[in-house]
Amino acid sequence: MRNDTKKFLKELLTGGYRASAIGMALALAIFIGFFLGYALDKYFGTDYVFKIIGLIMGIIAGFRNVYLMGRKLEK
């Protein structure tokens, strides 16, 4: 295999890894926020109050992680 082909494949796989890591960080933050809201709803006996709050907090935390990872990759 030629050197330029090897270099291209290495860059392609590295970019795929970075994209999947960012996506996983976003999805996990949202899931954890929703799960904590669900647990608080069960504990306090409410219907959807803490689920919505947990979901919103998870979305905020997920996008914050995406922003910070983007800044780190930019450097």
N, C-alpha and C positions, 0 to 999 in steps of 0.2 A: 504494500500500500504506500502511496506517495505521502510525503511529509505534509503537504498542504491539505490532503484529505484527512489525515490523522488530526491535524490541528482543527479543522472544521468540525469533525465529529466530537472532539473534546469540548469545544466551545458550545456545541449544540446540547450535549449532555449536561454540562454545567448549568446552562440556562434553564433546562428542564427541571433540574434539581432545585434551583432557586425558585422557580415558579410554583412547584409543588409544595415547597416549604412555606411559602407565603400563603398559599391556599389552605394548607393544613392549619396554620396558625390562626387564620381567620375563622375557619369552621370550628375548631376546637374552642376558641374563645366564646363564640356564640352558643355552642352546645353547653359549655360549662355554666354560662350565665343563665341559660334557660333551666338547666337542671337544678341550680341553686334556688332559683325562683320557684320551681316546682316543689322542692323540699320545704321551703318556707311556707308555701301555700298549704301543704299537708300538715305542717306543724301548727300553724295558726288557724287552720280551718277555713281559709278564705277561698274564693273561686279562682280569680284570674289576676289579682292585684300584683302579687309578687312575681308571677310568671312574666307579665308584661315588663315590669321593672327589671327583672333579671335579663330578659331578652334585649332590652334597650342597652343595659350596661354591657352585655356581652358584645353587642354590635359595636359600641363605642370602643371597647377594649380591643376588639379584633381589628378595627380600622386603625387604631393607634399602633398596634403591632405591625400592620402592613406599612404604615408610614415610616416607622422607625427602621424596619428592615430595608425599605427602599432607600432611605438616607444612608444606611450602612453600606449597601451595595453600590451606591453612587460614588462613594469615596474610593 
